[in-house]
Amino acid sequence: MKKGFVHRFGGGESMLQLAQRIYNLLDDLKAQPDKTFILVAHNGIARVVQSYFYEMTNEEFASFGIKNCEVREYEF
């Protein structure tokens, strides 16, 4: 289902809607360059964050994952 970008999961958000929500959050954080933020997220959100910072194919997006307690650093 990670490749079903417009499918609403159980009537909730689609992957595209989720991405828009997270991209808007990251845009808001980017507008505050004097601050540092820590985001804690599960794989679905981490996948969207990764796609914000790096170009990814659909297959790369669907297969991306982080390990439990993994720390990643991103810079705007």
Backbone as a printed PyTorch tensor [residue, N CA C, xyz], in Angstrom:
tensor([[[  0.8130,  -1.2080,   0.0000],
         [  0.0000,   0.0000,   0.0000],
         [  0.8500,   1.2640,   0.0000]],

        [[  2.1570,   1.1510,   0.2540],
         [  3.0160,   2.3370,   0.2560],
         [  3.1060,   2.9650,  -1.1220]],

        [[  2.7520,   2.2030,  -2.1540],
         [  2.7750,   2.7380,  -3.5160],
         [  1.4090,   3.2890,  -3.9140]],

        [[  0.4080,   3.1530,  -3.0770],
         [ -0.9340,   3.6700,  -3.3580],
         [ -1.0540,   5.0910,  -2.8440]],

        [[ -0.4050,   6.0180,  -3.5190],
         [ -0.2600,   7.3860,  -3.0140],
         [ -1.5690,   8.1330,  -2.8150]],

        [[ -2.6120,   7.7870,  -3.5690],
         [ -3.8750,   8.5100,  -3.4300],
         [ -4.9320,   7.7020,  -2.6830]],

        [[ -4.6040,   6.4690,  -2.3020],
         [ -5.5370,   5.6200,  -1.5590],
         [ -5.6210,   6.0910,  -0.1190]],

        [[ -6.8390,   6.2830,   0.3690],
         [ -7.0370,   6.6670,   1.7760],
         [ -7.0320,   5.4050,   2.6320]],

        [[ -6.1640,   5.3540,   3.5920],
         [ -6.0180,   4.1860,   4.4480],
         [ -7.1310,   4.1660,   5.4860]],

        [[ -8.0390,   3.2360,   5.3470],
         [ -9.1320,   3.1140,   6.3070],
         [ -9.9570,   4.3730,   6.4390]],

        [[-10.0630,   5.1490,   5.3640],
         [-10.8240,   6.3930,   5.4030],
         [-10.0380,   7.5780,   5.9220]],

        [[ -8.7860,   7.3530,   6.3130],
         [ -7.9450,   8.4460,   6.8160],
         [ -7.2200,   9.1530,   5.6890]],

        [[ -6.0230,   9.6170,   5.9840],
         [ -5.2240,  10.3410,   5.0000],
         [ -4.6640,   9.4190,   3.9300]],

        [[ -4.5290,   9.9610,   2.7400],
         [ -3.7630,   9.2710,   1.7030],
         [ -2.2880,   9.5970,   1.9230]],

        [[ -1.4100,   8.8810,   1.2590],
         [  0.0270,   9.1590,   1.3570],
         [  0.3180,  10.5820,   0.8650]],

        [[ -0.3920,  11.0270,  -0.1780],
         [ -0.1840,  12.3910,  -0.6760],
         [ -0.6160,  13.4340,   0.3540]],

        [[ -1.7360,  13.1980,   1.0190],
         [ -2.1870,  14.1380,   2.0450],
         [ -1.2240,  14.1630,   3.2300]],

        [[ -0.7360,  12.9960,   3.6060],
         [  0.2570,  12.9120,   4.6730],
         [  1.5070,  13.7010,   4.2880]],

        [[  1.9920,  13.5050,   3.0690],
         [  3.1920,  14.2060,   2.6050],
         [  2.9710,  15.7160,   2.6300]],

        [[  1.8100,  16.1770,   2.1940],
         [  1.5390,  17.6180,   2.2000],
         [  1.5780,  18.1710,   3.6110]],

        [[  0.9860,  17.4460,   4.5490],
         [  0.9790,  17.8840,   5.9500],
         [  2.3980,  17.9700,   6.5030]],

        [[  3.2250,  16.9770,   6.2350],
         [  4.6020,  16.9640,   6.7390],
         [  5.4530,  18.0000,   6.0090]],

        [[  5.2840,  18.1340,   4.6970],
         [  6.0260,  19.1520,   3.9520],
         [  5.6890,  20.5490,   4.4840]],

        [[  4.4230,  20.8080,   4.7920],
         [  4.0450,  22.1130,   5.3530],
         [  4.7300,  22.3370,   6.6950]],

        [[  4.7740,  21.3060,   7.5310],
         [  5.4820,  21.4090,   8.8170],
         [  6.9540,  21.7280,   8.5860]],

        [[  7.5980,  21.0090,   7.6780],
         [  9.0240,  21.2310,   7.4210],
         [  9.2710,  22.6240,   6.8390]],

        [[  8.3670,  23.1000,   6.0120],
         [  8.4770,  24.4760,   5.5030],
         [  8.3990,  25.4850,   6.6470]],

        [[  7.5100,  25.2390,   7.6150],
         [  7.4020,  26.1240,   8.7850],
         [  8.6830,  26.0960,   9.6160]],

        [[  9.2660,  24.9210,   9.7840],
         [ 10.5180,  24.8210,  10.5420],
         [ 11.6610,  25.5070,   9.8070]],

        [[ 11.6780,  25.3570,   8.4990],
         [ 12.7230,  25.9760,   7.6760],
         [ 12.6920,  27.4990,   7.8100]],

        [[ 11.5260,  28.0510,   8.0500],
         [ 11.3700,  29.5040,   8.1760],
         [ 11.9140,  30.0270,   9.5060]],

        [[ 12.4350,  29.1330,  10.3440],
         [ 12.9980,  29.5110,  11.6410],
         [ 14.4630,  29.0720,  11.7120]],

        [[ 15.3360,  29.6910,  10.9130],
         [ 16.7210,  29.2180,  10.7890],
         [ 17.5490,  29.3480,  12.0620]],

        [[ 17.0920,  30.1240,  13.0150],
         [ 17.8450,  30.3110,  14.2550],
         [ 17.5510,  29.2420,  15.3000]],

        [[ 16.7310,  28.2420,  14.9440],
         [ 16.3520,  27.2060,  15.8980],
         [ 16.7480,  25.8200,  15.4000]],

        [[ 16.8870,  24.9090,  16.3400],
         [ 17.1380,  23.5010,  16.0490],
         [ 15.9310,  22.7130,  16.5310]],

        [[ 15.5100,  21.7480,  15.7390],
         [ 14.3270,  20.9560,  16.0750],
         [ 14.6730,  19.4780,  16.1200]],

        [[ 14.0050,  18.7590,  16.9950],
         [ 14.0970,  17.3060,  17.0520],
         [ 12.7120,  16.7660,  16.7370]],

        [[ 12.6340,  15.9200,  15.7270],
         [ 11.3720,  15.2780,  15.3650],
         [ 11.4890,  13.7960,  15.6950]],

        [[ 10.4800,  13.2520,  16.3070],
         [ 10.4280,  11.8240,  16.6190],
         [  9.2730,  11.2600,  15.8110]],

        [[  9.5670,  10.2200,  15.0190],
         [  8.5340,   9.7280,  14.1040],
         [  8.6990,   8.2460,  13.8200]],

        [[  7.6240,   7.6440,  13.3380],
         [  7.6750,   6.2590,  12.8830],
         [  8.0780,   6.2470,  11.4130]],

        [[  8.1840,   5.0700,  10.8370],
         [  8.6920,   4.9170,   9.4670],
         [  7.9060,   5.6960,   8.4150]],

        [[  6.5940,   5.7430,   8.5440],
         [  5.7970,   6.4490,   7.5400],
         [  6.1600,   7.9190,   7.4510]],

        [[  6.2760,   8.5600,   8.5950],
         [  6.6430,   9.9790,   8.6260],
         [  8.1080,  10.1410,   8.2300]],

        [[  8.9870,   9.2730,   8.7080],
         [ 10.4090,   9.3470,   8.3580],
         [ 10.6030,   9.2310,   6.8480]],

        [[  9.8100,   8.3970,   6.2100],
         [  9.8660,   8.2220,   4.7550],
         [  9.5280,   9.5430,   4.0490]],

        [[  8.5110,  10.2300,   4.5350],
         [  8.1150,  11.5100,   3.9340],
         [  9.1880,  12.5660,   4.1850]],

        [[  9.7400,  12.6050,   5.3860],
         [ 10.8080,  13.5670,   5.6950],
         [ 12.0050,  13.3230,   4.7680]],

        [[ 12.3940,  12.0790,   4.5890],
         [ 13.5040,  11.7510,   3.6890],
         [ 13.2160,  12.2620,   2.2770]],

        [[ 11.9740,  12.1060,   1.8260],
         [ 11.6200,  12.5390,   0.4670],
         [ 11.6120,  14.0580,   0.3290]],

        [[ 11.4470,  14.7680,   1.4300],
         [ 11.5070,  16.2360,   1.4090],
         [ 12.9290,  16.7050,   1.0910]],

        [[ 13.9040,  15.9980,   1.6460],
         [ 15.3000,  16.4140,   1.5060],
         [ 16.0380,  15.7630,   0.3420]],

        [[ 15.5530,  14.6210,  -0.1250],
         [ 16.2500,  13.8830,  -1.1800],
         [ 15.2730,  13.4160,  -2.2530]],

        [[ 15.7020,  13.5040,  -3.5000],
         [ 14.9220,  12.9410,  -4.6030],
         [ 14.8400,  11.4360,  -4.4210]],

        [[ 13.6670,  10.8760,  -4.6160],
         [ 13.4790,   9.4360,  -4.4600],
         [ 12.5460,   8.9390,  -5.5620]],

        [[ 12.8120,   7.7590,  -6.0670],
         [ 11.8740,   7.1300,  -6.9810],
         [ 10.7180,   6.5600,  -6.1420]],

        [[  9.6450,   6.1690,  -6.7930],
         [  8.5310,   5.5460,  -6.0730],
         [  8.9940,   4.3030,  -5.3290]],

        [[  9.8600,   3.5230,  -5.9580],
         [ 10.3580,   2.3000,  -5.3310],
         [ 11.2390,   2.6190,  -4.1230]],

        [[ 12.1030,   3.6370,  -4.2480],
         [ 12.9460,   4.0390,  -3.1170],
         [ 12.0780,   4.5340,  -1.9590]],

        [[ 11.0490,   5.3070,  -2.2900],
         [ 10.1420,   5.8140,  -1.2680],
         [  9.4580,   4.6600,  -0.5410]],

        [[  8.9290,   3.7150,  -1.2890],
         [  8.1940,   2.5930,  -0.7130],
         [  9.0900,   1.6960,   0.1450]],

        [[ 10.3550,   1.5730,  -0.2230],
         [ 11.2350,   0.6620,   0.5050],
         [ 12.0490,   1.3500,   1.6090]],

        [[ 11.9850,   2.6730,   1.7000],
         [ 12.7720,   3.3850,   2.7110],
         [ 12.2710,   3.0620,   4.1100]],

        [[ 13.1950,   2.9180,   5.0220],
         [ 12.8450,   2.7010,   6.4170],
         [ 13.9980,   3.0800,   7.3160]],

        [[ 13.6780,   3.3090,   8.5690],
         [ 14.6960,   3.5960,   9.5690],
         [ 14.6400,   2.5080,  10.6310]],

        [[ 15.7470,   2.3290,  11.3250],
         [ 15.8120,   1.3450,  12.4100],
         [ 15.2360,   1.9560,  13.6860]],

        [[ 14.8480,   1.1180,  14.6130],
         [ 14.3790,   1.6090,  15.9070],
         [ 15.4510,   2.4820,  16.5450]],

        [[ 15.0590,   3.6220,  17.0310],
         [ 15.9350,   4.5850,  17.7090],
         [ 17.0150,   5.1690,  16.8050]],

        [[ 16.8820,   5.0160,  15.4950],
         [ 17.8680,   5.5860,  14.5730],
         [ 17.7800,   7.1080,  14.5880]],

        [[ 18.9380,   7.7490,  14.5360],
         [ 19.0160,   9.2040,  14.5040],
         [ 19.5040,   9.6270,  13.1230]],

        [[ 18.7980,  10.5670,  12.5210],
         [ 19.1950,  11.1420,  11.2360],
         [ 19.2100,  12.6570,  11.3910]],

        [[ 20.1470,  13.2810,  10.7260],
         [ 20.2410,  14.7380,  10.7850],
         [ 20.0390,  15.3070,   9.3930]],

        [[ 19.2020,  16.3270,   9.3120],
         [ 18.9300,  17.0080,   8.0520],
         [ 19.1750,  18.5050,   8.2580]],

        [[ 19.6520,  19.1390,   7.1970],
         [ 19.8510,  20.5910,   7.2480],
         [ 19.1470,  21.2250,   6.0740]],

        [[ 18.5090,  22.3500,   6.3340],
         [ 17.8130,  23.0890,   5.2660],
         [ 18.8220,  23.8400,   4.4190]]])
